[in-house]
Structures are given as C-alpha cells and as structure tokens.
Amino acid sequence: MDEAVKRVLALCSLLACGVQAQPLQDPTRPPAQLLHPVAGARVDAAPQVQSILVGRGAGGRRVAVIDGETVRVGDLVHGARVTGITATTVTLQRGNTRDVLTLTEQGTK
C-alpha cells in the first residue's frame, strides 16, 4: 500500500474517534416538568393530554400522548381504558365512569 494512502487512512481513523453523533430529540416528547414532577406537586391530578395524532383517511391511525405515555384505543392508562381518540379529545372508561380529556394548548389560559 502506498505511504500516502496509509497516512490518509491513519488520519481518517484519528478524526473518526473524536466524532460523536448527537442524540435525536423526539418532537412528541412532553416537557421535562411533566416527565419529572416537582417535589411536593399534586400526584392525584387528572391525566393531561399533551398530543394527539390522527391519520388521514378512513381507518387512519389514532395515537395520543397522556402524561408522557403514548396510547392507542384499547390501551390502559392510569387504570382506565382508552375507548376513543378524536382530533381534540381522548375518551377514557373506568368501570361505569367515562372521562373525556380535551387537548389544550400548553401555556395558555
């Protein structure tokens, strides 16, 4: 092997050792304060919907993020069954009790 080629390969090896990939951030991940509650915060608060994704077309996939957990129709969240997901609401059924959670904009009142 040519001496110049060996030097180029050695240089590339050294440069590659110092390169690290940046971790990708999940755009659907809830804010840190929701993932790591502040000490003394209420734990018994009602579940909060952070995101809802509804696929286009008939039979499109429906996914919601509730308190940092990704759920689909039929899944359990906080002891309740997800029975419906629309573009703005998630319906939970716990026994005879039905709760409809509404997606709200974060930071607005």
C-alpha positions as CSV (number, residue, x, y, z in Angstrom):
1,M,0.0,0.0,0.0
2,D,1.3,3.5,-0.9
3,E,2.7,5.5,2.1
4,A,0.4,8.5,1.3
5,V,-2.7,6.2,1.4
6,K,-1.6,4.8,4.8
7,R,-1.2,8.4,6.1
8,V,-4.7,9.4,4.9
9,L,-6.3,6.2,6.4
10,A,-4.5,6.9,9.7
11,L,-5.7,10.5,9.7
12,C,-9.3,9.4,9.0
13,S,-9.1,6.9,11.8
14,L,-8.0,9.6,14.3
15,L,-10.7,12.0,13.2
16,A,-13.4,9.4,13.4
17,C,-12.6,8.7,17.0
18,G,-13.4,12.2,18.1
19,V,-16.8,12.4,16.2
20,Q,-19.9,11.6,18.2
21,A,-23.4,11.6,16.9
22,Q,-25.9,14.0,18.6
23,P,-28.9,12.2,20.0
24,L,-32.1,12.9,18.2
25,Q,-34.9,14.6,20.2
26,D,-38.4,13.2,20.0
27,P,-40.7,16.1,18.9
28,T,-43.6,14.4,20.6
29,R,-41.8,14.1,24.0
30,P,-43.7,16.1,26.7
31,P,-41.9,18.9,28.5
32,A,-39.4,17.9,31.2
33,Q,-41.6,19.2,34.0
34,L,-44.3,16.7,33.0
35,L,-41.8,13.8,32.9
36,H,-40.1,14.7,36.2
37,P,-42.7,16.3,38.5
38,V,-41.6,18.9,41.0
39,A,-41.3,17.7,44.6
40,G,-44.5,18.4,46.5
41,A,-46.6,18.6,43.4
42,R,-50.1,17.0,43.4
43,V,-49.9,13.4,42.2
44,D,-53.6,12.9,42.1
45,A,-54.2,15.4,39.3
46,A,-56.3,14.4,36.3
47,P,-54.5,13.0,33.3
48,Q,-53.3,15.6,30.8
49,V,-53.3,15.1,27.0
50,Q,-50.1,16.5,25.5
51,S,-50.6,15.4,21.9
52,I,-53.0,13.7,19.6
53,L,-52.1,12.3,16.1
54,V,-54.9,11.2,13.8
55,G,-54.0,9.6,10.5
56,R,-55.7,10.9,7.3
57,G,-58.2,8.8,5.5
58,A,-60.7,6.1,6.7
59,G,-59.2,3.9,9.4
60,G,-56.3,6.2,10.0
61,R,-54.1,5.5,13.0
62,R,-55.1,7.4,16.2
63,V,-52.4,7.9,18.8
64,A,-52.4,10.2,21.9
65,V,-49.8,11.1,24.5
66,I,-51.2,11.3,28.0
67,D,-48.9,12.3,30.8
68,G,-45.9,11.3,28.7
69,E,-47.3,7.9,27.8
70,T,-48.2,7.0,24.2
71,V,-51.6,5.3,24.0
72,R,-54.0,3.9,21.4
73,V,-57.6,2.9,21.5
74,G,-57.8,-0.2,23.8
75,D,-54.8,0.6,25.9
76,L,-54.8,1.2,29.6
77,V,-53.7,4.5,31.1
78,H,-53.9,5.3,34.8
79,G,-56.2,2.3,35.3
80,A,-58.7,3.4,32.6
81,R,-59.3,2.0,29.1
82,V,-58.9,4.3,26.1
83,T,-62.2,3.9,24.3
84,G,-61.9,6.8,21.7
85,I,-59.5,9.3,20.2
86,T,-60.6,12.2,18.1
87,A,-58.5,15.2,16.8
88,T,-59.1,17.1,20.1
89,T,-60.2,14.5,22.7
90,V,-59.4,11.2,24.3
91,T,-62.2,9.2,26.0
92,L,-61.3,7.0,29.0
93,Q,-63.6,4.4,30.6
94,R,-63.0,3.3,34.2
95,G,-65.9,0.9,35.2
96,N,-69.1,2.9,34.7
97,T,-67.2,6.2,34.7
98,R,-66.4,7.9,31.4
99,D,-63.9,10.8,31.2
100,V,-63.3,12.9,28.1
101,L,-59.9,14.6,28.1
102,T,-59.5,17.6,25.9
103,L,-56.3,18.6,24.2
104,T,-55.4,22.2,25.3
105,E,-52.6,24.5,24.2
106,Q,-49.8,24.4,26.7
107,G,-49.0,27.7,28.4
108,T,-52.3,29.5,27.5
109,K,-55.1,30.3,29.9
